[in-house]
Amino acid sequence: MAEHLLNPSAIVFDYHSPYSLHKMTIPTRAWNVSIGTNGHGGYTNWFGSPVDAQDMAQDLVTAMIELFADTVIFDRFTVYDEISPGGPMVPKAGAAITGGTGLQGTPGIYAAVEMIFTYFDSAFNTFRHVLLDFASLNNFARRSSATFSADENAVIAEIMDVDNAWASRAGFQMTTIRSGSVGINDALKKKYPAI
């Protein structure tokens, strides 16, 4: 299978827990500086209409913070775009996240816990959305379409929403959620001294 890059564009979220700084990178459709109302550009969504980059990033964070401990904070988002077709990706715009603090006061085990949402895009390529220091609620069972929680389904809905412009690395819309996997990230476990 061919290696899919992040081009043409992506949004990188910077967030942190008491244990570490994290980056979450999610590919998007092509960024356009002339789209949007918040001064950070935007995208043509999967429905063919304009969507603001900051609004799209903020809406996803609003859904994701339900899945994080109240000691995890999303700090900012940065839009990356290619210099030229197929060229290097460089930061083009970004802003602080508003209200980016996790909402789980009793998160269960979350240090070094990862949640991996796995999707198929419209061309059957696999896309993974990884959440680090995820609030497990002490539920490490594998998730499926029948067992995702309402909060997990809210994140899935944002990623697959045709009114947004999130994309797989291959550049297609995510259309099917395959599974959710909660487990310990071994690299983080080695890095964190207290666990």
KAZI-V285346 format. One line per field, one symbol per residue. psi: psi as a letter, one per 40 degrees, with the letter a starting at -180 (. if undefined). burial: I if it has 24 or more other ideal C-beta (glycine too) atoms within 12 Angstrom, else O. A space follows every 10 residues. Layout:
psi: ???
burial: ???
//
This chain:
psi: iihhaeidii hhhhiiiedi iihhhhiiih ihdeiieeee aaihaeeeii hhdddddddd ddddeeeiie ehhhdiihhi iidiheaihi hdiiiihhfe hiehdgeahe hehihhhhih aeefihhhhh hifhhdffhe iiiideeiid ddddddddde heeafiiide eihhehhdih hhahhddddd dhde.
burial: OOOOOIIIII IIIIIIIOII OIOIIIIIII IIOOIIOOOI IIIIIIOOOI IIIIIIIIII IIIIIIIIIO OIIIIIIIII IIOOOOOOIO OIIIIOIOOI IIIIOOIOOI IIIIIIIIIO IOOOIOIIII IIIIIIIOIO OOIOOOOIIO IIOIIIIIII IOIIIIIIII IIIIOIIIII IIIIIOOIOO OOOOO
//
